[in-house]
């Protein structure tokens, strides 16, 4: 009984240790990294605090924020 439990635990841990992205080729990895948009960090204006407030968004998200602020 103990061997059965140990064997099933080892099989589960071995299967869980291999990430799904490991099966991808290097070309697929480069394409996936290219699709991720780069974050742009900006310091936000703040009053009454010495600590700076910073926000990191993509260029598309910054454009949405600017459009909402201009309304």
KOLPANU-251312 format. One record per residue (C-alpha): residue in three letters; x, y, z. Coordinates in pm, whole numbers, plus 50000, padded with zeros to 5 digits. Layout:
N
<pt "ala",<X,Y,Z>>
...
// end
This chain:
71
<pt "unk",<50000,50000,50000>>
<pt "unk",<50282,50239,50089>>
<pt "unk",<50454,50169,49755>>
<pt "unk",<50134,50251,49569>>
<pt "unk",<50094,50586,49746>>
<pt "unk",<50461,50672,49698>>
<pt "unk",<50451,50583,49329>>
<pt "unk",<50139,50790,49268>>
<pt "unk",<50290,51089,49452>>
<pt "unk",<50609,51067,49248>>
<pt "unk",<50410,51044,48924>>
<pt "unk",<50202,51348,49020>>
<pt "unk",<50502,51558,49121>>
<pt "unk",<50695,51465,48808>>
<pt "unk",<50404,51561,48583>>
<pt "unk",<50346,51887,48771>>
<pt "unk",<50715,51985,48758>>
<pt "unk",<50720,52012,48377>>
<pt "unk",<50571,52349,48277>>
<pt "unk",<50350,52368,47970>>
<pt "unk",<50577,52626,47807>>
<pt "unk",<50873,52386,47811>>
<pt "unk",<50730,52214,47503>>
<pt "unk",<50757,52533,47297>>
<pt "unk",<51039,52587,47052>>
<pt "unk",<51275,52886,47080>>
<pt "unk",<51099,53054,46786>>
<pt "unk",<50767,53033,46969>>
<pt "unk",<50928,53183,47280>>
<pt "unk",<51056,53482,47081>>
<pt "unk",<50712,53536,46925>>
<pt "unk",<50544,53520,47266>>
<pt "unk",<50787,53777,47409>>
<pt "unk",<50726,54007,47112>>
<pt "unk",<50350,53999,47174>>
<pt "unk",<50390,54119,47533>>
<pt "unk",<50355,54496,47543>>
<pt "unk",<50624,54692,47719>>
<pt "unk",<50525,54874,48039>>
<pt "unk",<50588,55246,48071>>
<pt "unk",<50630,55378,48426>>
<pt "unk",<50545,55738,48509>>
<pt "unk",<50546,55937,48830>>
<pt "unk",<50199,56058,48924>>
<pt "unk",<50139,56399,49077>>
<pt "unk",<50071,56385,49449>>
<pt "unk",<50009,56638,49721>>
<pt "unk",<50076,56601,50090>>
<pt "unk",<50318,56312,50060>>
<pt "unk",<50693,56290,50028>>
<pt "unk",<50676,55946,49871>>
<pt "unk",<50634,55943,49493>>
<pt "unk",<50337,55767,49339>>
<pt "unk",<50431,55563,49037>>
<pt "unk",<50213,55382,48783>>
<pt "unk",<50328,55135,48519>>
<pt "unk",<50095,55080,48223>>
<pt "unk",<50124,54987,47858>>
<pt "unk",<50117,55257,47590>>
<pt "unk",<49759,55163,47505>>
<pt "unk",<49650,55195,47870>>
<pt "unk",<49828,55534,47906>>
<pt "unk",<49638,55658,47600>>
<pt "unk",<49308,55552,47761>>
<pt "unk",<49401,55730,48085>>
<pt "unk",<49486,56050,47896>>
<pt "unk",<49156,56034,47703>>
<pt "unk",<48957,55992,48027>>
<pt "unk",<49145,56280,48191>>
<pt "unk",<49070,56515,47902>>
<pt "unk",<48692,56457,47928>>
// end
